[in-house]
């Protein structure tokens, strides 16, 4: 008979402690100082008679129960012949090699590959091995192979990635390999710099029981100073009617010493300016470059600091596009220029986007005006008749935005009523101080900007007249007056959107146009109708680019075109070659250029990709901590982590003798309860 | 490196016990504050006043909500409003130095934790060019440093030599302190708030009514929140010296409920009175607590 954890028997010594306490008759009252007893209730302190051992049977029962409990915790088992049956044998080996970009720090990557080669060379002839390279994802070559040459070739050809460290996917892949294996011994080698940021991903991964996980750290024992370019922002202005941009870059120093760096700004791959910067220890600094004039298309911009031990985070790529302009066509009544003044003025400021407003009277507007717009505003006029009305309808059905403002002069043609969310009646007046907006759907993109505290009060405008709108229950009413009438309603027509505002947008029927919330309201309505999304300056390595959803690629024929992407390594690959039309895996840091080779005058789309800066934080985790998390066993015990032939564990698990001991202990405790109750009753009777 | 864990990219959070080993308060404040600002895209702001200060010309990129629409009507030019926070404000710490603040179950006392917190807030305020000062109190005002742009060192010195020794009370010293803050200020009260919630608010409200922006930092030790004691013992009140025999096992759950009720009552009352309230457990990394609070405050006030 043996015990899995014989150390627990030292706890038998504690059996003497209660006896001693009984015998030495010392009643100690420890005094604990506590800040305030405000919450503490008074509870009497019971003293007990402890002069002598009065009930030997009780003491014996209690000691026996404790002894059995201790024996149960020691996990006893019987040795048998089965013990030697499965010892030794060939191994299933999985080599996990970290290829995240932090492995580019110094010579970590070379050391990791050397360590992997050593593991391959140490394989026995019957051992099977798989090599997994991982960063935020995990990839393996041939599974469970005995071909050492192919394993070594995989190591030789492996390249450093641009992703972040995540141990979870790699360990899950290893887990699957082990579960499919019929080898008696399972062993994994984790070769990494043990960055703390990757640990959370491994929280729910547990390798099969008996797996030996060996941690091979290539992290530097000394301090790891690192300066990274942690971001850039662009300030725009106009000079001589040309749009200019000035780039401000932020650098973070995670080391304990002040460093000086030369930082260069590159435009279209050419150095534009280079400036020195000093970054104090554990601090950050900003640097602003001279402004440059923007081109007609998105311009690739890079900020590059002189490389340190980790070069990946010393460069930051992004694109700067000229401020995109939303063309807005405002159609008003003939001779009613004043009615459009507030709207035109409110749309004048703004840079992302800016608005190009064209004002036409209803008798002058042409189909060309409609075609050139992204948003059409019918300000106190009905739908124009004839070809222009038909053009507006086609415009909306094709995805355009229409804002209908119901003033006094609006008469809507009966054959186009389906463009509106409902029918409207004659103007209704409000008495006294007028009505207010009481319901606003703050979750809608138009009003979301007003949802935070102190971000604009929409209840201040007073409405003296509006046109009642009869809408069905399925219509989205975005704002209502205090009498329940709709103020703003939305209606979808084809691919486009129609918003209807039931009062005026000048100061004729209300004073909304005089309030500070008016300009942001008008901006948001037009942005929403134009389906405007701000341009994406950069994406992060590891993301998948969906060209169909990417705002910068609207001019590309994603489905029918022959799209070719040139990646940062200058390799040209056909988009959709892997069967995923319009999707590009962004695996590298730098600029991806996408072009449609079928289109004669195809302009290329440039997408900037940066590494995830979380990886720049080189803080380490204790390797044994990760080993313990992945194997479920205490770390640091080589006898446990290196030998699967620890058969006592398996034997003990099969026999589970400790259960019987535990039941025995419970039996003694139950007996103790019965005996002590009887004794108490006897004593009470005697006292009475 | 004495870093413990990383919860958000770019930020590192430091165990208060490590801070306790550093003697120089200014160094602690600098380390903590620079640490959590380091790597973030945008620094959080402490003093964001709603006092209007001035107009400036509209620049592309400015928030449209800040455009002064009425001024446009008069001048035919676009201007945006700037607020007092863009210049500076008065910032004062009101620090409870009663005897109960000297309690600490894990090496860091509440006083130490509050001291680091106050140092960080003052450092952050100084960086924003705010004027900083401090008032320490127990059952009376102990020491006072009026807010000034030149008082950062004096404030640090006062923080450094605080010595808790007497029983505390919030009412009398805070009533007196109201007299010190005639000008609108930002006031951070650091205390363990051992009193009935209504009485606490009665003591704090006069500061709020005087126009100041008040933040209550409620600092408690984990032992005061969890009551982790096992053995029957005699508990002695640090301030009154009174002893009470206690069987913790029987009391623990009820005690925890009472503490949580106390915190919730304070949260609700502060919210009703437009006073900011932050509960801080001394086992939590100081910069994490500070960062979360400032980020919340910044989010609430970034648009006016």
HADDOCK unambig.tbl for C-alpha pairs under 7 A between the chains (distance, minus, plus):
assign (segid A and resid 29 and name CA) (segid B and resid 233 and name CA) 5.61 0.50 0.50
assign (segid A and resid 29 and name CA) (segid B and resid 234 and name CA) 6.40 0.50 0.50
assign (segid A and resid 30 and name CA) (segid B and resid 233 and name CA) 5.14 0.50 0.50
assign (segid A and resid 30 and name CA) (segid B and resid 234 and name CA) 6.03 0.50 0.50
assign (segid A and resid 31 and name CA) (segid B and resid 233 and name CA) 6.00 0.50 0.50
assign (segid A and resid 31 and name CA) (segid B and resid 234 and name CA) 4.74 0.50 0.50
assign (segid A and resid 31 and name CA) (segid B and resid 235 and name CA) 5.69 0.50 0.50
assign (segid A and resid 31 and name CA) (segid B and resid 236 and name CA) 6.68 0.50 0.50
assign (segid A and resid 32 and name CA) (segid B and resid 233 and name CA) 6.84 0.50 0.50
assign (segid A and resid 32 and name CA) (segid B and resid 234 and name CA) 6.12 0.50 0.50
assign (segid A and resid 32 and name CA) (segid B and resid 235 and name CA) 4.75 0.50 0.50
assign (segid A and resid 32 and name CA) (segid B and resid 236 and name CA) 5.95 0.50 0.50
assign (segid A and resid 33 and name CA) (segid B and resid 235 and name CA) 5.80 0.50 0.50
assign (segid A and resid 33 and name CA) (segid B and resid 236 and name CA) 4.73 0.50 0.50
assign (segid A and resid 33 and name CA) (segid B and resid 237 and name CA) 6.17 0.50 0.50
assign (segid A and resid 33 and name CA) (segid B and resid 238 and name CA) 5.92 0.50 0.50
assign (segid A and resid 34 and name CA) (segid B and resid 235 and name CA) 6.29 0.50 0.50
assign (segid A and resid 34 and name CA) (segid B and resid 236 and name CA) 5.77 0.50 0.50
assign (segid A and resid 34 and name CA) (segid B and resid 237 and name CA) 5.29 0.50 0.50
assign (segid A and resid 34 and name CA) (segid B and resid 238 and name CA) 5.68 0.50 0.50
assign (segid A and resid 35 and name CA) (segid B and resid 100 and name CA) 4.34 0.50 0.50
assign (segid A and resid 35 and name CA) (segid B and resid 103 and name CA) 6.05 0.50 0.50
assign (segid A and resid 35 and name CA) (segid B and resid 237 and name CA) 5.76 0.50 0.50
assign (segid A and resid 35 and name CA) (segid B and resid 238 and name CA) 4.98 0.50 0.50
assign (segid A and resid 35 and name CA) (segid B and resid 239 and name CA) 6.96 0.50 0.50
assign (segid A and resid 36 and name CA) (segid B and resid 100 and name CA) 6.74 0.50 0.50
assign (segid A and resid 36 and name CA) (segid B and resid 237 and name CA) 5.17 0.50 0.50
assign (segid A and resid 36 and name CA) (segid B and resid 238 and name CA) 6.49 0.50 0.50
assign (segid A and resid 37 and name CA) (segid B and resid 237 and name CA) 5.76 0.50 0.50
assign (segid A and resid 39 and name CA) (segid B and resid 255 and name CA) 6.11 0.50 0.50
assign (segid A and resid 39 and name CA) (segid B and resid 258 and name CA) 6.55 0.50 0.50
assign (segid A and resid 40 and name CA) (segid B and resid 255 and name CA) 6.58 0.50 0.50
assign (segid A and resid 42 and name CA) (segid B and resid 244 and name CA) 6.19 0.50 0.50
assign (segid A and resid 42 and name CA) (segid B and resid 245 and name CA) 6.58 0.50 0.50
assign (segid A and resid 42 and name CA) (segid B and resid 246 and name CA) 6.47 0.50 0.50
assign (segid A and resid 43 and name CA) (segid B and resid 245 and name CA) 6.09 0.50 0.50
assign (segid A and resid 43 and name CA) (segid B and resid 246 and name CA) 5.35 0.50 0.50
assign (segid A and resid 43 and name CA) (segid B and resid 247 and name CA) 6.58 0.50 0.50
assign (segid A and resid 44 and name CA) (segid B and resid 245 and name CA) 6.18 0.50 0.50
assign (segid A and resid 45 and name CA) (segid B and resid 245 and name CA) 5.71 0.50 0.50
assign (segid A and resid 45 and name CA) (segid B and resid 246 and name CA) 6.82 0.50 0.50
assign (segid A and resid 230 and name CA) (segid B and resid 39 and name CA) 6.53 0.50 0.50
assign (segid A and resid 236 and name CA) (segid B and resid 60 and name CA) 6.73 0.50 0.50
assign (segid A and resid 237 and name CA) (segid B and resid 60 and name CA) 6.57 0.50 0.50
assign (segid A and resid 252 and name CA) (segid B and resid 38 and name CA) 6.30 0.50 0.50
assign (segid A and resid 252 and name CA) (segid B and resid 39 and name CA) 5.67 0.50 0.50
assign (segid A and resid 282 and name CA) (segid B and resid 35 and name CA) 6.46 0.50 0.50
assign (segid A and resid 282 and name CA) (segid B and resid 38 and name CA) 6.95 0.50 0.50
assign (segid A and resid 283 and name CA) (segid B and resid 34 and name CA) 5.97 0.50 0.50
assign (segid A and resid 283 and name CA) (segid B and resid 35 and name CA) 6.87 0.50 0.50
assign (segid A and resid 283 and name CA) (segid B and resid 38 and name CA) 5.30 0.50 0.50
assign (segid A and resid 284 and name CA) (segid B and resid 38 and name CA) 5.54 0.50 0.50
assign (segid A and resid 284 and name CA) (segid B and resid 39 and name CA) 6.97 0.50 0.50
assign (segid A and resid 350 and name CA) (segid B and resid 60 and name CA) 5.89 0.50 0.50
assign (segid A and resid 350 and name CA) (segid B and resid 61 and name CA) 6.65 0.50 0.50
assign (segid A and resid 351 and name CA) (segid B and resid 60 and name CA) 5.14 0.50 0.50
assign (segid A and resid 351 and name CA) (segid B and resid 61 and name CA) 5.65 0.50 0.50
assign (segid A and resid 352 and name CA) (segid B and resid 61 and name CA) 6.96 0.50 0.50
assign (segid A and resid 453 and name CA) (segid B and resid 300 and name CA) 6.67 0.50 0.50
assign (segid A and resid 454 and name CA) (segid B and resid 303 and name CA) 6.23 0.50 0.50
assign (segid A and resid 454 and name CA) (segid B and resid 304 and name CA) 4.75 0.50 0.50
assign (segid A and resid 455 and name CA) (segid B and resid 303 and name CA) 5.41 0.50 0.50
assign (segid A and resid 455 and name CA) (segid B and resid 304 and name CA) 5.42 0.50 0.50
assign (segid A and resid 516 and name CA) (segid B and resid 68 and name CA) 6.74 0.50 0.50
assign (segid A and resid 516 and name CA) (segid B and resid 69 and name CA) 5.39 0.50 0.50
assign (segid A and resid 517 and name CA) (segid B and resid 65 and name CA) 6.89 0.50 0.50
assign (segid A and resid 519 and name CA) (segid B and resid 64 and name CA) 6.93 0.50 0.50
assign (segid A and resid 520 and name CA) (segid B and resid 64 and name CA) 5.74 0.50 0.50
assign (segid A and resid 520 and name CA) (segid B and resid 65 and name CA) 5.78 0.50 0.50
assign (segid A and resid 614 and name CA) (segid B and resid 9 and name CA) 5.00 0.50 0.50
assign (segid A and resid 614 and name CA) (segid B and resid 10 and name CA) 6.52 0.50 0.50
